[in-house]
Structure formats: structure tokens, C-alpha cells
Amino acid sequence: MIRFSPCKINIGLDVVERRPDGYHNIVTAMVPVPWHDIIEIIPQESIGALFYGNENTALKVLGNPVDCPPQDNLVMKAYWLMANQYFLPAVDIILQKIVPDNAGLGGGSADAATTLLLLNEVFHKDASREDLEKLAVKLGADCAFFLHDRPMLCTGIGADMTPIDLPLQGWHLLIAKPQTERVSTAVAYSRVKPSQPKVPLEELLLLPVEEWQGRVKNDFEPSVFAFAPQCAAVKQTMLDAGATYASMSGSGASIYGLFKTDNLSRQCQELLSPTCTTFACTL
């Protein structure tokens, strides 16, 4: 059985404080985007697979390279969590990586959440969305978001979610990830300066998109742009090319722009494609 695993963009990202446990409290709006990885799960048919469970499970990664061994991939960790909870037999998992890593798009987290959904479906476990969320938060702060197919206002470490309506229908989205830039989430958090926003993000998002630039901000941009200058250059290129709003997603290195017309988006994509991995769609 096959499922398509989406990614996300962050519209606004306030890093409000560092927590005693070393994590950070944030406020951000996450929006699902139809730039997909592909996951296939095939139950193993050997008699041994029924007894050895996850010890026989194998993950094969195709497409974009992933800089971790299969046993450390979030897809495998999602399988182990599900297998231990629901006593699953061994499976073969094929992951086709299309969304770039180290991009601030949540691709790995989305793959983990999609694996939970797919295992639940393949083996008819009837786990509730709440049951799957409890497993997802053990895999990462934003994993649970990908169990929902709609924008969410995310707070705390990113796992506390409230549905939010955003005026995005009909806007043309362009995402560009500089091919030579890789931004470590840990490094980004180590350099960010937490602060309380003057205006809460949820109030700013009530404004029309035309009023977001300069108001709806990503707190990671100043520190990340200092050591990843191509990200700053891509953002400026989008604004110069007619983007109504442009921002970094997550802790980088992807930049996205919202354009009023497909023509503007496509022209900007042509400018950036030689040095960036790009994706365009209409929201």
C-alpha cells in the first residue's frame, strides 16, 4: 500500500522563550503543502516475519540521499513505536525521497506521521487520531501536525495545535531550497535569540496577505542568514520578482514566496532553478 507524504511551510515563527528542559516555546502557523515523498509498505510473507516482527523489517530509501542510516530514520522509528504498541509483523518499507532534507519543510517528520497512518491502515488496527498523535509526539515536535490535513497554529514546542483559517486560497506558492545550503535545526536553535513579539502572531495572520511582509516574521532568519547567505539572497530574489510575501520556512534552508499570479511565480522559479531545488503550486 502506498501513501503520499506532504511537507509544510511555516507562516510566521516566533521563538518566544527557552525552556528549562532546553527546548524552546514557539508560536507558528504550519500549512501542509503538496510536495510529497512517497511511502510504500509491503507486509513480509515469510513465516519468520510473523514471529520476529520489527527485527526483520527493512527500509529502502530511493531518490534524494538521506544522511542517516536506515535504523535511525524516523520512518523506522515510527514503525518500531507502532509495532511495539500494536504487535505488528515485519514489513518492507520503500521510501522515495523527493522533498529535500535540512530544508525547514518537515519532510522527515511527515514521513514518520505518514508511516503511522499507513501501518494503521495496512493492518486494520483502528487506532484513533488521538492514539496516533501520542505516538507521533514521541518522534518529533512537528510530527503530529502531519496527521491533520489543514493549517494549524502550533504553540509550546510545536505540538500543541489549534486549527486556523488563513486567506491562502488561490495564492501561487513557490518554494526554493538553495542546493549548497544545509541548515542544522540544532545549530539554528543555538543561535536564535528568543523574544516576546509585540503583536501576537495569531493577530497578524488576521491581516490580508498583502500586509504580512515586514510584520509576519521568522525569528530564525537573522541568525541563519548570517551563516547561510544564499537563503537571504533567494528571499530577496523572490521579493524583487514580485512576491507579495516571502519568508524562510522553519529553521531553513528553504525560502518560499506567495505570488498573486502564476506567471510571476513561474518566472521567479526559472530564475532560481539553476541554483535551487524548487516546487510550485496553487494553494
Secondary structure, DSSP 4 states (H G I P E B T S, - for coil): -EEEEEEEEEEEEEEEEE-TTS-EEEEEEEEEEEEEEEEEEEE--SHHHHHHGGGG-EEEEEES--SS-GGGSHHHHHHHHHHHHHT---EEEEEEE-SPSSSSS-HHHHHHHHHHHHHHHHTT----HHHHHHHHTTT-TTTGGGGSSS-EEEETTTTEEEE---S-TTPEEEEEEETT----HHHHHHH------SS-HHHHTTS-GGGTTTTS-BTTHHHHHHH-HHHHHHHHHHHHTT-SEEEE-TTSS-EEEEESSHHHHHHHHHHHTTTEEEEEEE-
